[in-house]
Amino acid sequence: MANSAGRIRTGIGGWTYEPWGETFYPPDLPKKSQLNYASRQVTAIEVNGTFYRLQKPAVFAKWRDDAPEDFVFSIKAPKYLTYRKVLAEAVPSMPRFLASGLSELGPKLGPILWQLPPSLRFDAADIGAFLEALPRELEGLPLRHVLEVRHKSFVDAAYIELARKHVVSTVFAHTEEYPNFADVTGDFVYARLRKAEASEPTGYSIPALQAWADRAQVWASGGSPADLPYVAKDKAAKQPRDVFVFFINGAKERAPAAARHLLTLI
C-alpha cells in the first residue's frame, strides 16, 4: 500500500470454533492444522484464549511458526487484569502477562486488546493511571494498545482527550449492546464488527461489507468516516493509520466469509 495510507487487515476471533468445520474449514482438515489454514485466509486473528489464562512461550512460538509472514495476532489481555473495580490496581500485575511469551511472536505481535467490564465506569484518574502505565515496547518489540470500553460513562469528551493524550486506541464496536463511537484516539484503528447474520452467506450483506471497506479506506488514509457516531467535536489529526477490522460474535459461523470478502474489497 502507498505511503499515503496505512495497512488494512481483516480477521476473525480465534480459530477453534466447531461450526467452522461446516462453514470454513475443508472437511478433511485436521484440527492441528486449523491455525495454519485460517491464517492463510485472513490477515489477522484476535486471540481470545489469552483472556482466560496465561499461555506459555512455547505456545506463542507455535502460533508464530504456524502463521505466514506478514500475519499478525491481536492478543486479548487477561480478564484478571481488566475485570476490576479499580483498573489502575492491575498495573503491578501487568509485567507477568507481558512476560508470558508475547515476545515469541516477534513481528507477528499485533495490538494488545484491553477489554473493560461493562460495570467499569469512566474515572479520569483511574483510567489515566492505567493508560500511562502501558509499556511502549517489549524486548525491543513496539507495543500497540487498544482499549474496549463498555460503560456508557465513557461517552465523554474527557475520555477521548485522555486516550489521545496517551496515544491509546479505542475499539469501535459495531453493536447496540455497548457504547458505539468512532473517535480515533490512537495511531491505529481497531473495529470489532458484531452484527453478522446467519441468513447472510457473508455475515454482512455485500453492500454493507462495501460500506465497511470504504470506511476502512478512510481510516487508513487518516480520515474519519462521516456516517459513524462521534463523541468529541474535534477529529483526530489526519495521518495514515493501520486499520484492523475483526468480525466478532453475531453469527460467528459467518465471520470467516465476512473477513475474506472484505479482503477482496480492499
Order of alpha helices (4+ residues) and beta strands (2+ residues): beta-alpha-alpha-beta-alpha-alpha-beta-alpha-alpha-beta-alpha-beta-beta-beta-alpha-beta-beta-beta-alpha-beta-alpha
